[in-house]
Amino acid sequence: MRTYAQIISGTVAFLLIINWTSCTYVPLDGAADMPDSVAVNFNINWGGIAEADRPEDMNIAMSRIINTVHYVWRVDKDGNLIDATVSGPADGDDSQDNTQLEITSLAAGAVEDGAGPGQTDGAGQGDAAGEPEASGNYILNGEYYLMIFNDEANSSYTIENLDRFAADPSVSMRDLYATIDELAPEDIPADVADFNPSFGYIKEAGPLLFDVTKQRIAPTVTPEIGFDIRRMTQRLTFRVRIDLEDGVTIKDGTIDAEISGVARTVQIMSGRVTDSTYRSLFTMHKVAAEGTVNIFEGTLDVLGLFPGSNPDDIVGSGILQLSIYATTGEDMRLFHAGVNMTRTIMSAGLLSELYDGSGYRAEKGSALLEVGSVLKIDKDQILPGSGNQGVEIWFDSDKNDVDVEI
């Protein structure tokens, strides 16, 4: 008859075996005859995204849920592989080789040095845990989170933690953030009147495009992986009305503008934004005229636009500032005007607060933000126009009425 001690020791040994095996590679469904890795292809559906807004390259981050492996691929706009990085598995076993493998300049569907599913590459490299290193468009079997988003190249974004995600399987996909680059001091126009000195300038965002999906990757169920590209940024159109005294014109029919309260950083997977202490520059163009009233519009992509805390403030978030060159005959003057758009921004419903209070998410993809109050410019000054329909009050800067040589 087995003793109590023998039963306990046998149970402990069994649990140790189970625990050890749970840290090693487990083939999908335990099928011994199934390849360890699968050739995948990407189908990028751009939907209504304009051709001009589509980046030349996109990043695809992939994270296997069980026995974590990370892949970061760069693909062209048609989904063809350009280069790739793989790391994993992250199972706490120090004997595992988690060194990232970089594969560059491979055509979609190519396999480096003849390596195929379940094989090592031509250099004889293999994973220390018995997993193959993926080459070309091969990835290991399993269930994945997959996320596609803009590549950093030729954009105003920096993708935070992407290198760490590619190199370290313990880094979460939720650690990936897109941050708009700051505007260099030399790129800030010298004629700007600084209403908001505590707000830093950032570059114009440009469209940030993405999609997130969860999918099981296996030879029998995954012919291709589809992404339906969505816009994370909001495209905002600002409209103002300017009443010009007879004989006064605006140089080139354009106005330099800026808006404060712009978010700089977004968590890509959730779309969460929290920061509101930045501002962006953009240009407004004359689009129409109603008698002496000229209508100007300008469009800007943002990760999110926050209203101010008080609609009567002349500093803070939600301040639209204009730099206007007005000419009368041979004379030209530079005027600076500002208006608090907090009420307009709030009524537009641009952002919604997350249920846990940790931040905000864009609620709509586009909006028209119109200043109801008319701004009047004569040859000597700016002042509120007559017949205003809006509640906003235009204010000016102490740098106004600057004579400019033509």
C-alpha positions in Angstrom: 0.0 0.0 0.0 1.4 3.4 -1.0 2.2 5.7 1.9 0.9 9.2 2.3 4.4 10.6 1.7 4.7 8.7 -1.6 1.3 10.2 -2.8 2.4 13.7 -1.9 5.8 13.4 -3.6 4.2 11.9 -6.7 1.7 14.8 -6.8 4.5 17.4 -6.4 6.5 15.8 -9.2 3.5 15.8 -11.5 2.8 19.4 -10.8 6.4 20.3 -11.5 6.2 18.5 -14.9 3.0 20.4 -15.7 4.5 23.7 -14.7 7.7 23.1 -16.8 5.8 22.1 -19.9 3.5 25.2 -19.7 6.6 27.3 -20.3 7.6 25.7 -23.5 6.2 26.0 -27.0 2.9 24.2 -27.5 2.0 23.5 -31.1 -1.5 24.6 -32.2 -4.2 22.1 -31.1 -1.4 19.7 -30.3 -1.3 18.5 -33.9 2.0 16.8 -34.5 1.7 17.0 -38.3 0.7 20.7 -38.5 3.4 23.1 -39.5 4.8 25.3 -36.7 4.5 28.5 -38.8 2.1 29.9 -41.4 2.6 32.0 -44.4 0.3 35.1 -44.0 -0.8 37.8 -46.4 -2.3 41.1 -45.5 -5.3 42.7 -47.2 -5.4 46.5 -46.5 -8.8 48.0 -47.1 -8.4 51.7 -47.3 -12.2 52.3 -47.6 -12.9 56.1 -47.8 -9.3 57.2 -47.0 -8.2 59.5 -49.7 -5.2 58.4 -51.8 -3.3 61.6 -50.7 -3.8 60.6 -47.0 -2.4 57.1 -47.4 1.2 56.7 -46.1 3.7 54.9 -48.3 4.4 52.5 -45.5 2.6 51.1 -42.5 3.7 49.3 -39.4 2.0 46.1 -38.3 2.5 45.0 -34.6 1.5 41.4 -33.8 1.4 39.8 -30.3 0.7 36.1 -29.8 -1.6 35.7 -26.8 -0.3 32.4 -25.4 3.5 31.7 -25.4 4.0 35.4 -26.3 5.9 36.2 -29.5 6.1 39.7 -31.0 6.4 40.7 -34.6 6.8 44.2 -36.0 6.5 44.3 -39.8 6.7 47.2 -42.1 4.6 46.9 -45.2 3.7 49.1 -48.2 0.2 50.4 -48.8 -0.7 47.2 -50.6 0.3 45.0 -47.7 3.6 43.8 -49.2 6.3 43.0 -46.6 9.3 45.4 -46.6 11.1 44.4 -43.4 10.4 42.6 -40.1 11.4 42.0 -36.5 10.5 39.1 -34.3 11.1 38.4 -30.6 10.0 35.7 -28.2 8.8 33.7 -26.5 8.5 35.5 -23.1 8.0 32.7 -20.6 10.4 33.6 -17.8 12.8 30.9 -18.9 16.3 32.4 -18.9 17.5 29.6 -21.3 15.2 31.1 -24.0 16.9 33.1 -26.7 14.8 36.3 -27.0 17.2 38.1 -29.4 15.3 39.9 -32.1 15.7 38.7 -35.7 15.7 41.4 -38.3 14.7 40.6 -41.8 15.2 43.3 -44.4 14.4 43.9 -48.0 12.2 40.8 -48.5 9.4 40.7 -51.0 6.0 39.6 -49.8 5.8 35.9 -49.7 9.5 35.4 -49.8 11.3 33.0 -47.5 14.9 33.7 -46.7 17.5 31.1 -47.7 14.8 28.6 -48.5 13.5 28.4 -44.9 9.9 27.2 -44.7 7.3 26.3 -42.1 8.8 24.4 -39.2 12.4 24.8 -40.5 15.4 26.9 -39.5 16.7 29.5 -41.9 19.6 29.0 -44.2 22.2 29.9 -41.6 20.9 27.0 -39.4 19.5 29.4 -36.8 16.6 28.2 -34.6 14.8 29.1 -31.5 16.3 27.7 -28.3 12.9 26.5 -27.2 12.5 24.5 -30.4 10.4 27.2 -32.2 11.4 28.2 -35.8 12.4 31.7 -36.5 10.0 33.2 -39.0 11.3 34.4 -42.3 9.6 36.3 -45.1 5.9 36.3 -44.4 5.8 33.3 -42.0 4.7 33.6 -38.4 4.1 31.0 -35.7 0.7 29.4 -35.2 -1.6 30.8 -32.5 -4.1 33.5 -31.6 -2.9 37.1 -32.1 -3.7 40.7 -31.5 -2.7 42.6 -34.6 -2.5 46.3 -35.0 -1.7 48.4 -38.1 -0.7 52.1 -37.9 1.5 54.8 -39.6 5.2 54.2 -40.1 7.3 57.0 -38.6 9.1 57.8 -41.9 8.0 60.9 -43.7 5.4 61.7 -41.0 5.2 64.1 -38.0 4.8 61.2 -35.6 7.1 59.2 -33.3 5.9 55.8 -32.4 6.9 55.4 -28.7 8.1 52.0 -27.4 8.0 50.3 -30.8 11.6 49.2 -30.6 11.0 47.9 -27.1 7.9 46.0 -28.2 9.9 44.4 -31.1 12.7 43.4 -28.8 10.9 42.4 -25.6 7.8 40.2 -25.5 7.0 41.5 -22.0 6.2 44.9 -23.4 2.5 45.3 -24.0 0.8 46.5 -27.2 -0.9 49.0 -25.0 2.5 50.6 -24.4 2.6 51.8 -28.1 1.9 55.5 -28.3 1.9 58.0 -31.3 3.4 61.3 -30.4 3.4 64.4 -32.6 6.9 65.9 -33.0 7.4 69.4 -31.5 7.9 72.3 -33.8 11.5 73.6 -33.9 11.9 77.2 -32.7 13.1 78.3 -36.1 9.9 77.0 -37.7 7.7 79.2 -35.5 6.7 82.4 -37.4 8.3 85.5 -36.0 5.1 87.5 -36.5 3.1 85.4 -34.0 1.7 87.2 -31.0 2.0 84.8 -28.1 -1.3 84.7 -26.3 -0.4 81.3 -24.7 3.2 81.2 -23.7 2.8 78.1 -21.6 1.5 76.0 -24.6 4.2 74.3 -26.7 4.0 74.2 -30.5 3.7 70.9 -32.2 3.7 70.0 -35.9 0.5 69.6 -37.8 -0.5 66.1 -37.1 -1.5 64.7 -40.5 -3.8 61.7 -40.7 -3.1 59.0 -38.1 -4.5 55.7 -39.5 -5.0 52.4 -37.8 -6.9 49.2 -37.2 -6.9 46.6 -34.4 -8.0 43.0 -34.8 -7.8 39.7 -33.0 -7.3 36.6 -35.1 -6.4 32.9 -35.0 -3.4 32.1 -37.2 -3.4 28.5 -38.5 -2.8 26.9 -41.9 -6.4 25.8 -42.3 -8.2 28.9 -41.1 -6.1 32.0 -42.1 -5.7 32.5 -45.8 -5.1 36.3 -45.2 -5.4 38.9 -42.5 -7.6 41.9 -43.3 -7.4 45.4 -42.0 -10.1 48.0 -42.4 -8.2 51.3 -42.1 -9.8 53.9 -39.9 -8.8 57.5 -39.1 -7.8 58.2 -35.5 -7.2 61.9 -36.0 -10.0 64.4 -36.2 -10.2 66.7 -39.3 -11.4 70.1 -38.0 -12.4 73.0 -40.3 -12.3 76.4 -38.7 -14.4 79.2 -40.2 -14.3 83.0 -39.4 -16.0 86.0 -40.9 -14.1 89.3 -41.4 -15.7 92.5 -42.3 -13.3 94.7 -44.2 -13.6 98.4 -44.5 -13.8 99.7 -48.1 -10.3 99.7 -49.6 -8.9 97.2 -47.1 -7.8 93.8 -48.4 -6.0 90.8 -46.7 -2.7 89.9 -48.2 -2.8 87.0 -50.6 -6.3 86.1 -49.2 -4.6 84.0 -46.4 -4.4 84.2 -42.7 -1.9 82.5 -40.3 -3.9 80.8 -37.5 -3.2 78.7 -34.4 -5.5 76.8 -32.0 -4.6 75.8 -28.5 -5.7 72.8 -26.5 -4.4 70.2 -29.0 -3.4 66.8 -27.8 0.1 65.6 -28.6 0.1 61.9 -27.7 -2.4 59.1 -28.2 -2.4 55.5 -27.0 -2.8 53.7 -30.3 -4.7 50.6 -29.2 -7.4 52.5 -27.3 -7.3 56.0 -28.9 -6.9 57.5 -25.4 -5.6 61.1 -25.1 -4.9 63.0 -21.9 -2.7 66.0 -22.6 -4.1 69.4 -23.8 -1.3 71.9 -23.3 -0.2 72.2 -27.0 -1.1 74.2 -30.0 -0.9 73.9 -33.8 -0.4 76.3 -36.6 -2.4 76.2 -39.8 -3.4 78.5 -42.7 -6.9 79.9 -43.4 -7.9 80.8 -47.0 -10.6 83.1 -48.3 -13.4 80.8 -49.6 -16.3 83.2 -50.2 -17.5 86.8 -49.7 -20.9 88.2 -48.6 -20.7 91.9 -49.5 -17.8 93.4 -47.4 -17.7 90.2 -45.2 -15.0 87.8 -46.2 -15.3 84.1 -45.2 -12.0 82.3 -44.3 -11.6 78.6 -43.6 -8.7 76.4 -42.6 -8.4 72.7 -41.9 -6.3 70.9 -39.3 -5.8 67.2 -38.3 -5.6 66.8 -34.5 -5.5 63.8 -32.1 -8.0 65.7 -30.0 -9.0 69.3 -29.2 -9.9 70.3 -25.7 -12.0 73.3 -24.7 -10.9 75.8 -22.1 -12.2 75.8 -18.5 -13.8 79.3 -18.9 -15.2 80.7 -22.2 -14.3 84.2 -21.1 -10.5 83.5 -20.7 -8.0 84.9 -23.2 -5.4 82.3 -22.4 -5.6 78.5 -22.1 -7.2 75.8 -24.3 -9.6 76.6 -27.1 -8.1 79.9 -28.1 -8.0 80.6 -31.8 -5.4 83.2 -32.8 -5.1 85.0 -36.1 -2.2 86.9 -37.6 -3.6 89.1 -40.4 -1.7 91.3 -42.9 -4.2 94.0 -44.0 -3.3 96.4 -46.9 -4.7 99.7 -47.8 -3.2 101.1 -51.0 0.6 101.1 -50.4 0.3 100.6 -46.6 0.2 97.3 -44.9 -0.3 96.5 -41.2 -0.1 93.3 -39.1 -3.0 92.7 -36.8 -3.3 90.0 -34.1 -6.8 88.8 -33.1 -7.9 86.1 -30.8 -11.2 84.5 -29.7 -12.1 81.9 -27.2 -13.9 79.0 -28.9 -14.6 76.9 -25.8 -18.4 77.0 -26.2 -18.2 76.0 -29.9 -15.7 73.2 -29.1 -17.9 71.8 -26.3 -21.1 71.9 -28.4 -19.3 70.1 -31.2 -18.9 67.0 -29.0 -15.4 66.3 -30.2 -14.3 64.1 -27.3 -15.9 61.7 -24.9 -14.5 60.8 -21.5 -13.5 57.2 -20.9 -15.6 55.2 -18.4 -12.7 54.9 -16.0 -11.8 58.6 -16.1 -8.3 57.9 -17.4 -8.6 60.1 -20.5 -10.6 61.0 -23.5 -11.3 59.5 -27.0 -12.2 61.2 -30.2 -16.0 61.0 -30.7 -16.2 62.0 -34.4 -13.9 62.1 -37.4 -14.6 65.6 -38.5 -16.3 68.8 -37.5 -16.9 72.4 -38.6 -16.0 74.9 -35.9 -17.4 78.3 -36.8 -16.9 81.6 -34.9 -20.3 83.3 -34.9 -19.0 86.8 -34.1 -17.7 88.9 -37.0 -14.3 90.5 -36.8 -14.1 94.0 -38.4 -10.9 95.5 -39.8 -10.5 99.0 -40.9 -7.3 100.7 -42.0 -6.2 101.5 -38.5 -7.6 98.9 -36.1 -9.6 95.7 -35.5 -12.9 95.6 -33.6 -16.0 93.5 -33.2 -18.2 93.8 -36.2 -21.9 94.8 -36.3 -24.8 92.3 -36.5 -22.9 89.5 -34.7 -24.8 86.3 -34.2 -22.2 84.7 -32.0 -21.5 85.1 -28.3 -17.7 85.0 -28.7 -15.8 88.2 -28.1 -12.8 89.0 -30.3 -9.8 90.5 -28.5 -6.5 91.8 -29.8 -2.9 91.9 -28.8 -0.7 94.7 -27.5 1.4 94.0 -30.6 -1.4 95.1 -33.0 -1.2 98.0 -35.4 2.3 97.1 -36.6 3.3 98.9 -39.8 4.9 96.5 -42.3 7.0 97.5 -45.3 5.7 96.3 -48.6 
